[in-house]
């Protein structure tokens, strides 16, 4: 699922100054280790509060920041903090992903650094970073070529993620742990390359614009025993505070598609975390080739309804119509 499956901080309307260090390393990737979301329960907590904390037990907070200029000079950071859980028996996953593209929030010199950001009132953090061990060689992050190193790090300070929900409320931390990957010499190339081999896959992709600040995407495939993702993007704070919430549900281990072109049926039922049905009707086909590899994309129409219930954010559904974008792609 990994393949399908976001110094001045400027995140549209968000900003904090981050002092530059004289010997900052290049091509940073900061991975925040998963940590439990549930906080300890007070002895005086109500039964309702105890039930809420118990329901939070499977949830984890984690994150990743890909440093500025990583792929190309002038690129902003890729900033992501995520709340996620897995369902029993491998039925799927649920995540709520806070994504932004600030200019710079993290600095590191190989031993020490800082992570600072403010995105409106939704996320504020100010943490000191310190290496917890010796620097070791690391495999280059894809698609980089060159020498990389990694070091475990601790982060201390203040981290507050305000979800605006009664279930998650505000997630607060004063300590975090993680892994810093970087290029000690800076002599690396992270320009994306074309894949050297051909992969076989089939994917039905649907997108629906709900409003000017919200849209929904549904991806379905028979590959890997069948998988589906249903995601809702809430961009209401994108222009004012520079971030987007993505609410994503994964259903695994069930082939959602049946039939063959020109008509493909899609269906998911309980107990999967995504439920619904619909039909794709083909209209026109185009083919792209890259060496020995080819991709056949069939555009068409899709009519149907899908839904999922998200922790904290409640039930969400999307009704697709012939006006929405619908494509079936086969890679060989």
N, C-alpha and C positions, 0 to 999 in steps of 0.2 A: 504494500500500500504506500510505501514511502515515495515511489516515483510520482503518485498522483497527489497521493496525496502531498507575519507577514515585520574651535573650535567654537562654533556657535550652533546651538540647537535651533533649527528652524523647521517646525513641522506645521507648515501653513500658518496657523495662528499661535503656535506654541513656541516658547523659546527660553533657554537658559544658557548662560555662558559657561564654557568648560575650558579651563586654562590648558594650553598646549604644553606638553612636556618636551624638553630639549631633545630627548633621545627616544621618542615614541617609536614602537615597532609598527610594521606595515601589515596590511591584509589580516586584520583581526577578525576572529569569530569567537564570540562569547556564548557558551552554552550554559544555561542555568539548570542545575540538577533538579529533578522532580522533588517536590516537598509537599507534605500533606496540607490540604486546605483547612481541614477541621482543626479548630483550636481546642485546648483542654476545656472541659465543662466545669463550671463552678459548682460547688456543693449546694448552693442555693438556687441553682437553675431550675426553671419550671419544666414540667414534663414536655411541653411543646418545644422548648429550647433543646432539651435532651434529644428529642426525636429529630430535630433539624440537624444537630451535630452528628447524630448517627447516620443520617442520610448523606452527609458530606464525607463519610469515611472513605469511599472509593475515589474521591476526587483528588487530583494533584495539580500543583502549580509548577510550570516550567517555562523556559523561554530561550530565545536565541536572538542575538544581534550580529548581523554581518556588517563589518565596518565600512565606512565611506571609501569610495574609490576602489572597491574590491574588484569589480569586474572591468570597469572602465573609469578613467579619471573623470571626476565630476559627479559620479554616481552618489546618491545619498545612502545612508544606512538602510538596511532592511531590519526593522525593529519588530520583534514579536514576543508577546507574553500570552500564555495559553492556560486555560483551565480545562482539564480533560479527565475522562473516566472510560473504562472498558466494561462491557456488559458480560455477564456470565456465559459460559459455554462458547465463547468466541463469536457471539452473535453480532458484535459491532462495537463501535466507539462513539462517544459524544465529545465534542470540544467547543469551547467558546474562545475564539482567537482575537486578541487585541493586536491590531497591526497598524504600523505607521512607517513613514519614510523621512525621518529627520535628517539634517545634515550630519550631525555628530553628537552622540550621547556618551560614548565610551572611549577612554584613552588608556594606554598601557605601555610601560617601558620595558617589559620583560620581568619586572619584579613587583611593581606597584602601579596603580592606576585609579581611575574614578569612573563611576557610572552615574550620570545625572540627567534627569529629564522631567519635564512637566507638560502634560497634555490636558489642558483645561483643569477641571477638578476630577477627571476620571483616573488619571495615573500620575502620581508624583513620586520621584525616587531621588535619593542622594546617598550614594554608597561609596565607600573606599574599597578598592580591590587590592588584595595582597596574595602573592604566590605562596602556596603551601608546600611546595616540594621543588625538586630539581627539574630544570628544563630537559625535555626528552624529545628525540626526533619523532615526527608525526607524518603519517600519510597525508599528502596534499588534499585539501577539500576539493571535491569536484567543482569545476573542471580544471583546476589549477595544475600547473607544472612548475616544479622547483622545490627548494628546501623549505620545509615547514617544521615548527616545533610546537610542543604543547606543554602546559603546566596546569596542575590543579590550583584553583584560587578560592579564596574566601571573600565574601562581600559583607561589609558591616556599615550600618547606617539606618536609613529609613526607606521603606518600600511600602506604598499604599495604593492598592488597586480598588477603586470604588465601582462596583458593578451596577449599582442602582437597582438591585433586586433584593427581595426580602430573604431569599434563600442563601445566596453567597454573601450578601452585604458588602463590607469592605474587607479585603484580604490584606493583612498587615504583616510585615516581617522586618526584623532588625538585623537578621543574619541570613545569608544564603550561601550556597556553595556552587561551584561550577568548574568549567574547564575552558581555558583560554588557548586557542590555536592561533598561530601567527607566523609571519615570515621574518626571521631575525635579521636577514640581510636586505630584504625588500626586493631581491632579484628573482621575481617569479612572474609567471604569465597566467592570468585567470580569464583570458578571452574564451568564451564558449566555443567548443568545436563540434562539428557534426559527428554523430555517432558512427563508429567504424563498422558496426554490424547492423543487420536488419532484425527487427523484432516483429512477432505476429501478435496482433491485438485487434479487438473489435470494441467500439465504444459508441453508445448513443448519448449525445449531449443535447441538453435543452436549457434555454435561458429565458427568463421572464422578468420584465421590468415592472415592479409593483408600483413604484412612484419615483420621483426625482432623487430620493435618498435611500431607496431600498430596491433590491433585486434578488431573484432566486435562481439557482442553478441546480440541475439534476443530471448526474452522470451515471450510466448503467452499463455493465459489461458482463458477458458470460465467462470471462477469463478468471483464472485462479479460483475456480469453483463458484464464481459469481460474486459480484460486488456492486454496491450502489452508494452514492453519496448525494445527500440533499443539503444544500447550504443556502443560508439567507445572509445577505450583506446589509448591515445597517450603517449608512453613511451620513447620518444626520449631523454628526460632529466633524465630518471630514474637512469642511471649509473653515469652520470656526476654531477647531482645536487640533486638527491634523491627524485624526485617527478613525479607524473603521472597526466595528465589531463584526466578526464572521461567526455565525452559529451553524455548526456542521454536524450532521449525523451520518454515520457509516453503518450500512447493513452488509454483513459478510456471510459467505457460505451458502448463498442461495442464488441461483441463476434467475435474474429478473426478466429475461427476454425469451421469447419463443417465436417461431415462424421464421420466414426468410423474406428478403426483399421481393416485391415492392411493399409488403405489409409486415410489420413486426409488432407483436403485442408485448406490453410491459405490465408486470404484476408483482406486487409484494404484499404479503399478508402477515397477520399476527403469528408468532410472537416477535417478529422482526421489528426493530425500532423505527423503520420507515414502512408506511403502508399506503397502498393506492394502486391505481391501474390506468392504462391508457393505450393508445394505438398510434404508431408511426406509419405514415403513408409517403412513399418515395415520390419525388418529382423530377429531379435532375441529378446527374452524376458527373464528377470531374476526377481526373487522375493526375497525381504528381509523382515524379520519379526522381530518385537521387542515387545514381549508380545502379546497383542491383536491387535497391529497395524501392518500393512503391506504396502509395497511399491512395485509396479510393474513398472519396467523400461523397455521400449521397445527401443532398438537401431535400427537405420535405416538410410535412406538417405533422403536428402531434396534438392530440386532444386527450385530456385526462386530468386526474386530480391526485396529488400526493400530499401526505401529511406526516408530521412527527411532533412529539412532545418534548420540549427542551426544559431541563432543570433550570429553575430561576426565571427563564423567559417565557415559559408556557407553551401552549400548542401553537404551531404554525402550519399553514397549508398553502399550497400553490395550485392554481388551476391553469393548465396550459391550453392555449387555443391556437388555431391556424395562424394567428398573427405573430406568434412567438418564434424565435430561432430554434430550429430543430435539424440536427445533422447526425448521420450514422457514418462512422469512419472505420475502415478496415486497413490495417497496416500489414504489409507482407515483406 
